[in-house]
Protein backbone atom coordinates (compact mmCIF):
# COMPACT_ATOMS: atom_id res chain seq x y z
CA UNK A 1 0.00 0.00 0.00
CA UNK A 2 1.41 3.41 -0.94
CA UNK A 3 1.50 6.37 1.41
CA UNK A 4 -1.31 8.08 -0.50
CA UNK A 5 -3.49 4.98 -0.24
CA UNK A 6 -2.71 4.64 3.45
CA UNK A 7 -3.63 8.27 4.12
CA UNK A 8 -6.81 7.84 2.10
CA UNK A 9 -7.68 4.82 4.25
CA UNK A 10 -7.09 6.82 7.45
CA UNK A 11 -9.41 9.57 6.21
CA UNK A 12 -12.04 6.99 5.23
CA UNK A 13 -11.86 5.48 8.72
CA UNK A 14 -12.31 8.93 10.28
CA UNK A 15 -15.31 9.50 8.03
CA UNK A 16 -16.82 6.05 8.72
CA UNK A 17 -16.52 6.21 12.54
CA UNK A 18 -17.22 9.83 13.51
CA UNK A 19 -18.74 8.90 16.89
CA UNK A 20 -15.81 6.79 18.06
CA UNK A 21 -13.51 9.18 19.94
CA UNK A 22 -10.54 6.83 20.23
CA UNK A 23 -10.61 6.08 16.48
CA UNK A 24 -10.71 9.81 15.74
CA UNK A 25 -7.80 10.54 18.07
CA UNK A 26 -5.71 7.64 16.74
CA UNK A 27 -6.32 8.55 13.12
CA UNK A 28 -5.59 12.23 13.76
CA UNK A 29 -2.19 11.47 15.29
CA UNK A 30 -1.31 8.80 12.73
CA UNK A 31 -2.14 11.05 9.80
CA UNK A 32 -0.20 14.00 11.21
CA UNK A 33 2.85 11.88 12.03
CA UNK A 34 2.94 10.47 8.49
CA UNK A 35 3.59 14.02 7.29
CA UNK A 36 6.92 14.34 9.06
CA UNK A 37 9.53 14.68 6.34
CA UNK A 38 6.96 14.05 3.62
CA UNK A 39 5.44 17.09 1.90
CA UNK A 40 3.45 14.86 -0.44
CA UNK A 41 1.61 13.37 2.55
CA UNK A 42 1.04 16.83 4.03
CA UNK A 43 -0.41 18.15 0.78
CA UNK A 44 -2.53 15.01 0.40
CA UNK A 45 -4.00 15.45 3.88
CA UNK A 46 -4.78 19.10 3.35
CA UNK A 47 -6.28 18.47 -0.07
CA UNK A 48 -8.37 15.45 0.92
CA UNK A 49 -10.27 16.94 3.85
CA UNK A 50 -8.23 16.10 6.94
CA UNK A 51 -8.85 19.52 8.47
CA UNK A 52 -12.63 19.14 8.21
CA UNK A 53 -12.51 15.63 9.67
CA UNK A 54 -10.29 16.72 12.56
CA UNK A 55 -12.55 19.68 13.33
CA UNK A 56 -15.63 17.47 13.11
CA UNK A 57 -14.04 15.16 15.68
CA UNK A 58 -13.50 18.19 17.95
CA UNK A 59 -17.15 19.20 17.49
CA UNK A 60 -18.50 15.74 18.27
CA UNK A 61 -16.06 14.93 21.08
CA UNK A 62 -15.52 18.32 22.69
CA UNK A 63 -15.21 16.68 26.12
CA UNK A 64 -12.81 13.95 25.01
CA UNK A 65 -9.30 14.52 26.30
CA UNK A 66 -7.97 12.04 23.71
CA UNK A 67 -9.48 13.92 20.77
CA UNK A 68 -8.44 17.35 22.08
CA UNK A 69 -4.93 16.12 22.83
CA UNK A 70 -4.50 14.44 19.45
CA UNK A 71 -5.85 17.49 17.64
CA UNK A 72 -3.63 19.89 19.57
CA UNK A 73 -0.56 17.76 18.89
CA UNK A 74 -1.49 17.40 15.21
CA UNK A 75 -2.00 21.15 14.87
CA UNK A 76 1.37 21.88 16.47
CA UNK A 77 3.10 19.35 14.23
CA UNK A 78 1.38 20.42 11.01
CA UNK A 79 1.91 24.09 11.83
CA UNK A 80 5.63 23.38 12.20
CA UNK A 81 5.65 21.61 8.83
CA UNK A 82 3.49 24.20 7.06
CA UNK A 83 3.48 27.76 8.46
CA UNK A 84 0.20 28.49 6.62
CA UNK A 85 -1.65 25.61 8.30
CA UNK A 86 -3.59 27.74 10.80
CA UNK A 87 -4.52 30.26 8.13
CA UNK A 88 -5.94 27.43 6.01
CA UNK A 89 -8.08 26.25 8.92
CA UNK A 90 -9.48 29.72 9.54
CA UNK A 91 -10.34 30.09 5.85
CA UNK A 92 -11.87 26.61 5.49
CA UNK A 93 -14.03 26.41 8.60
CA UNK A 94 -15.97 29.25 10.22
CA UNK A 95 -15.73 27.75 13.71
CA UNK A 96 -12.38 26.05 13.16
CA UNK A 97 -10.39 28.66 15.04
CA UNK A 98 -12.68 28.45 18.08
CA UNK A 99 -12.44 24.64 18.14
CA UNK A 100 -8.65 24.75 17.89
CA UNK A 101 -8.44 27.44 20.53
CA UNK A 102 -10.32 25.16 22.95
CA UNK A 103 -8.10 22.19 22.10
CA UNK A 104 -4.83 24.12 22.35
CA UNK A 105 -5.68 26.05 25.51
CA UNK A 106 -5.47 22.92 27.65
CA UNK A 107 -1.79 22.33 26.88
CA UNK A 108 1.19 23.89 28.55
CA UNK A 109 3.80 23.10 25.93
CA UNK A 110 5.71 25.83 24.17
CA UNK A 111 4.48 24.59 20.77
CA UNK A 112 0.85 24.74 21.89
CA UNK A 113 1.32 28.21 23.37
CA UNK A 114 2.92 29.47 20.15
CA UNK A 115 0.16 27.94 18.00
CA UNK A 116 -2.49 29.45 20.27
CA UNK A 117 -0.78 32.84 20.14
CA UNK A 118 -0.57 32.68 16.34
CA UNK A 119 -4.23 31.68 16.17
CA UNK A 120 -5.20 34.64 18.36
CA UNK A 121 -3.10 37.02 16.26
CA UNK A 122 -4.85 35.88 13.11
CA UNK A 123 -8.30 36.05 14.70
CA UNK A 124 -7.82 39.37 16.46
CA UNK A 125 -5.03 41.26 14.68
CA UNK A 126 -6.10 44.73 15.82
CA UNK A 127 -6.33 43.71 19.46
CA UNK A 128 -2.93 42.01 19.34
CA UNK A 129 -1.24 44.98 17.66
CA UNK A 130 -2.75 47.36 20.23
CA UNK A 131 -1.48 45.23 23.12
CA UNK A 132 2.04 45.25 21.65
CA UNK A 133 2.14 49.05 21.30
GUKE-768391 format. One record per atom (N, C-alpha, C): residue in one letter; x, y, z. Coordinates in pm, whole numbers, padded with zeros to 5 digits, always signed. Atoms other than C-alpha are relative to their C-alpha. Example, Ala and Ser with C-alpha at 12.3 -4.5 7.8 and 13.67 -1.06 7.14 Angstrom:
<atoms>
a+00089-00119+00000 a+01230-00450+00780 a+00090+00120+00000 s-00082-00119-00006 s+01367-00106+00714 s-00077+00109+00073 
</atoms>
This chain:
<atoms>
x+00085-00117+00000 x+00000+00000+00000 x+00090+00124+00000 x-00080-00122+00006 x+00141+00341-00094 x-00043+00096+00110 x+00032-00101-00101 x+00150+00637+00141 x-00134+00068-00028 x+00125-00068+00036 x-00131+00808-00050 x-00120-00089+00029 x+00110+00093-00028 x-00349+00498-00024 x-00021-00016+00150 x+00011+00014-00145 x-00271+00464+00345 x-00068+00122+00061 x+00063-00122-00050 x-00363+00827+00412 x-00148+00004-00038 x+00139+00005+00043 x-00681+00784+00210 x-00080-00095+00089 x+00067+00095-00089 x-00768+00482+00425 x-00024+00061+00138 x+00015-00066-00130 x-00709+00682+00745 x-00118+00098-00005 x+00108-00098+00013 x-00941+00957+00621 x-00136-00070-00014 x+00125+00076+00013 x-01204+00699+00523 x-00046-00056+00134 x+00033+00051-00134 x-01186+00548+00872 x-00056+00113+00086 x+00051-00115-00076 x-01231+00893+01028 x-00143+00033-00043 x+00134-00030+00053 x-01531+00950+00803 x-00102-00108+00039 x+00092+00112-00028 x-01682+00605+00872 x-00036-00013+00148 x+00022+00017-00145 x-01652+00621+01254 x+00006+00135+00073 x-00009-00134-00061 x-01722+00983+01351 x-00033+00002+00149 x+00042-00001-00141 x-01874+00890+01689 x+00090-00083+00091 x-00094+00080-00078 x-01581+00679+01806 x+00122+00087+00031 x-00103-00097-00037 x-01351+00918+01994 x+00141-00056-00012 x-00135+00056+00003 x-01054+00683+02023 x+00047-00020-00144 x-00036+00014+00142 x-01061+00608+01648 x+00038+00137-00056 x-00030-00134+00050 x-01071+00981+01574 x+00136+00048+00049 x-00128-00044-00056 x-00780+01054+01807 x+00116-00077-00062 x-00107+00083+00058 x-00571+00764+01674 x+00028+00037-00144 x-00018-00036+00141 x-00632+00855+01312 x+00060+00139-00015 x-00054-00136+00006 x-00559+01223+01376 x+00150-00001+00021 x-00144+00004-00029 x-00219+01147+01529 x+00076-00078-00107 x-00068+00080+00103 x-00131+00880+01273 x+00017+00081-00127 x-00007-00079+00122 x-00214+01105+00980 x+00102+00113+00011 x-00095-00111-00018 x-00020+01400+01121 x+00144-00050+00003 x-00137+00052-00009 x+00285+01188+01203 x+00053-00051-00133 x-00044+00045+00133 x+00294+01047+00849 x+00046+00116-00088 x-00042-00117+00076 x+00359+01402+00729 x+00142+00045+00033 x-00135-00040-00038 x+00692+01434+00906 x+00097-00040-00112 x-00097+00025+00106 x+00953+01468+00634 x-00062-00042-00132 x+00065+00044+00123 x+00696+01405+00362 x-00105+00104-00043 x+00090-00106+00047 x+00544+01709+00190 x-00115-00054-00083 x+00108+00060+00080 x+00345+01486-00044 x-00115-00042+00092 x+00104+00041-00095 x+00161+01337+00255 x-00072+00121+00058 x+00061-00121-00056 x+00104+01683+00403 x-00099+00061-00099 x+00088-00057+00103 x-00041+01815+00078 x-00122-00088-00024 x+00111+00094+00017 x-00253+01501+00040 x-00102+00017+00111 x+00092-00018-00113 x-00400+01545+00388 x-00079+00128-00012 x+00067-00129+00009 x-00478+01910+00335 x-00099+00003-00116 x+00086+00003+00118 x-00628+01847-00007 x-00122-00090+00019 x+00104+00102-00008 x-00837+01545+00092 x-00092+00011+00121 x+00101-00025-00102 x-01027+01694+00385 x+00036-00034+00143 x-00041+00033-00136 x-00823+01610+00694 x-00044+00107+00099 x+00034-00109-00091 x-00885+01952+00847 x-00148-00008+00040 x+00143+00010-00031 x-01263+01914+00821 x-00031-00120+00089 x+00022+00119-00083 x-01251+01563+00967 x+00050+00021+00142 x-00055-00026-00132 x-01029+01672+01256 x-00092+00096+00078 x+00088-00096-00066 x-01255+01968+01333 x-00135-00062+00033 x+00125+00070-00030 x-01563+01747+01311 x+00017-00087+00125 x-00027+00080-00120 x-01404+01516+01568 x-00001+00089+00124 x+00001-00094-00113 x-01350+01819+01795 x-00143+00045+00033 x+00140-00038-00023 x-01715+01920+01749 x-00075-00111+00073 x+00075+00112-00055 x-01850+01574+01827 x+00052-00045+00137 x-00063+00052-00122 x-01606+01493+02108 x+00067+00112+00079 x-00059-00117-00064 x-01552+01832+02269 x+00040-00024+00146 x-00040+00033-00138 x-01521+01668+02612 x+00107-00109+00006 x-00097+00109+00004 x-01281+01395+02501 x+00143+00053+00007 x-00139-00042-00015 x-00930+01452+02630 x+00086-00059-00112 x-00078+00064+00106 x-00797+01204+02371 x-00010+00077-00132 x+00020-00072+00126 x-00948+01392+02077 x+00064+00139+00007 x-00060-00134-00013 x-00844+01735+02208 x+00152-00009+00000 x-00145+00016-00005 x-00493+01612+02283 x+00057-00034-00137 x-00047+00038+00132 x-00450+01444+01945 x-00009+00116-00098 x+00017-00114+00090 x-00585+01749+01764 x+00101+00110+00029 x-00099-00102-00037 x-00363+01989+01957 x+00139-00040-00047 x-00132+00047+00043 x-00056+01776+01889 x+00012+00003-00152 x-00002-00002+00147 x-00149+01740+01521 x+00014+00143-00052 x-00008-00140+00043 x-00200+02115+01487 x+00141+00054+00020 x-00137-00047-00026 x+00137+02188+01647 x+00098-00059-00101 x-00089+00066+00095 x+00310+01935+01423 x-00021+00055-00141 x+00027-00046+00136 x+00138+02042+01101 x+00032+00147-00017 x-00038-00141+00005 x+00191+02409+01183 x+00151+00015-00016 x-00145-00003+00014 x+00563+02338+01220 x+00043-00040-00141 x-00033+00046+00135 x+00565+02161+00883 x-00048+00096-00108 x+00058-00093+00097 x+00349+02420+00706 x-00045+00126+00075 x+00032-00122-00074 x+00348+02776+00846 x-00138+00059-00034 x+00132-00053+00038 x+00020+02849+00662 x-00114-00089+00050 x+00102+00097-00042 x-00165+02561+00830 x-00116+00064+00075 x+00108-00064-00076 x-00359+02774+01080 x-00083+00093-00087 x+00074-00089+00090 x-00452+03026+00813 x-00097-00080-00086 x+00087+00086+00081 x-00594+02743+00601 x-00123-00042+00080 x+00112+00043-00084 x-00808+02625+00892 x-00101+00113+00016 x+00089-00115-00020 x-00948+02972+00954 x-00080+00029-00127 x+00070-00025+00126 x-01034+03009+00585 x-00101-00110-00032 x+00085+00113+00038 x-01187+02661+00549 x-00123-00016+00089 x+00107+00031-00095 x-01403+02641+00860 x-00031+00124+00084 x+00036-00121-00074 x-01597+02925+01022 x+00025-00014+00150 x-00023+00019-00143 x-01573+02775+01371 x+00130-00073+00030 x-00124+00075-00017 x-01238+02605+01316 x+00095+00062+00101 x-00092-00067-00091 x-01039+02866+01504 x-00046-00015+00145 x+00053+00015-00136 x-01268+02845+01808 x+00025-00141+00051 x-00023+00140-00040 x-01244+02464+01814 x+00147-00024+00033 x-00144+00018-00025 x-00865+02475+01789 x+00044+00075+00124 x-00034-00078-00120 x-00844+02744+02053 x-00033-00080+00126 x+00039+00084-00115 x-01032+02516+02295 x+00096-00117+00018 x-00090+00116-00008 x-00810+02219+02210 x+00139+00041+00047 x-00136-00043-00032 x-00483+02412+02235 x+00012+00060+00140 x-00010-00072-00128 x-00568+02605+02551 x+00024-00093+00118 x-00022+00093-00111 x-00547+02292+02765 x+00142-00052+00010 x-00135+00055+00002 x-00179+02233+02688 x+00104+00104+00037 x-00103-00091-00049 x+00119+02389+02855 x+00135-00025-00066 x-00127+00015+00070 x+00380+02310+02593 x+00029+00128-00076 x-00037-00123+00071 x+00571+02583+02417 x-00059-00001-00141 x+00058+00006+00134 x+00448+02459+02077 x-00148+00035+00003 x+00143-00031-00010 x+00085+02474+02189 x-00021+00147+00030 x+00013-00143-00031 x+00132+02821+02337 x+00027+00085-00124 x-00030-00077+00121 x+00292+02947+02015 x-00111-00013-00103 x+00111+00019+00095 x+00016+02794+01800 x-00122+00078+00045 x+00114-00074-00053 x-00249+02945+02027 x+00020+00150-00018 x-00030-00142+00020 x-00078+03284+02014 x-00018+00039-00147 x+00014-00029+00143 x-00057+03268+01634 x-00148+00000-00041 x+00143+00007+00029 x-00423+03168+01617 x-00070+00127+00046 x+00060-00123-00053 x-00520+03464+01836 x+00041+00123-00081 x-00046-00112+00083 x-00310+03702+01626 x-00080+00005-00129 x+00073+00003+00126 x-00485+03588+01311 x-00149+00030+00019 x+00142-00026-00026 x-00830+03605+01470 x-00026+00144+00042 x+00019-00132-00058 x-00782+03937+01646 x+00122+00088-00026 x-00124-00073+00027 x-00503+04126+01468 x+00005+00139+00059 x-00001-00137-00054 x-00610+04473+01582 x+00023+00000+00151 x-00016+00009-00145 x-00633+04371+01946 x+00144-00034+00034 x-00138+00040-00028 x-00293+04201+01934 x+00096+00115-00025 x-00090-00111+00030 x-00124+04498+01766 x-00011+00109+00106 x+00021-00102-00104 x-00275+04736+02023 x+00068-00040+00131 x-00062+00045-00125 x-00148+04523+02312 x+00152+00003-00008 x-00146-00003+00017 x+00204+04525+02165 x+00054+00143-00003 x-00044-00141+00013 x+00214+04905+02130 x+00038+00060+00133 
</atoms>
